[in-house]
């Protein structure tokens, strides 16, 4: 009986912390797998650009005409709708 509160606390911890985090990680992996050349993205640091080249671990973003920057693929946080960069 004395162990029951710890078991309940552990179960609540799993349902509130671990499961949502693994769901977000899965969605992020799927987003990175669907990336294509020409997609408009935002990095974790807030830099917005268009995908110029894709590799296995790295991605090249064109942040201005002729200015290309290389990032780790995992640093991409959001894929923007087409035309978002022109509107900004």
N, C-alpha and C positions, 0 to 999 in steps of 0.2 A: 504494500500500500504506500509506503514511503517513496517508492520509485516512480509512482504514477505521475506526479507533477512534472518530473524531468522528462518523461516520455511525451507528455502532452506539449511541453515547451519545445522539445526537439521537433515534433511534428509541425507545430505552428511555424517554427523557424524555416523548415523546409518549404512549406507552402507559401510563405510570404517573401522569402529571400531567394532560395535556390532555383525554384521552378521558373519564376519570371525572368531571372537573369539568364538562364539557359535558353529560354524562348527568344530573348532579345539577341543573344549571340547567334542563334540559328538564323534569325531574320537578317542579321548583318552579313553572315556568310553567304546567304542566298543573294543578297543585294550585290555583293562583290562578284559573285559568279555571273550575274547578268549584265555586268558593265560592258559597254561597247564603245568603240571609237566614236567620238562626237557627242557623247553624253556630257551633260553639264553637272558638275559635282561641287560639293563644299567639303573641305578637309576638317579634321578635328581642330585645327588652329584657326579656322575661319576663312581660309583662302579659297576663293571661288574660281573655277576655270573649266575649260573644256578638255575632255580626254583626247590627247593627241596620239598616245601609244600605250599599249597594254603589254605587260610581261607577266611572268608567273608570280613574282613577289613585288614588282615595282610598277608604277604607273607614271606616265609623263603627262602633265597638265599644261595647257597653253593658257596663261593667265592674262596675256595681252598679245597683240599682233607681234609675232616673232619672239615672244618671251616664253620659254618652256622651262618647267621646273619638274624635277623627278621626286616622287614620294613613294613611301611604302604603300602597298595596296590597302593595308589595314587602317591607314590614316584617313580614308574616305569615310565621312560620316553620313552624308545625305546625297541622293541623286535628285537634282532639280528637274522640274518639267522643262521641256524644250522651249527655248526662247526666253528663259528667265534672266540670263545674263544681259541680253539686249535691253530688257526693260529697266534694269538697274542703273 
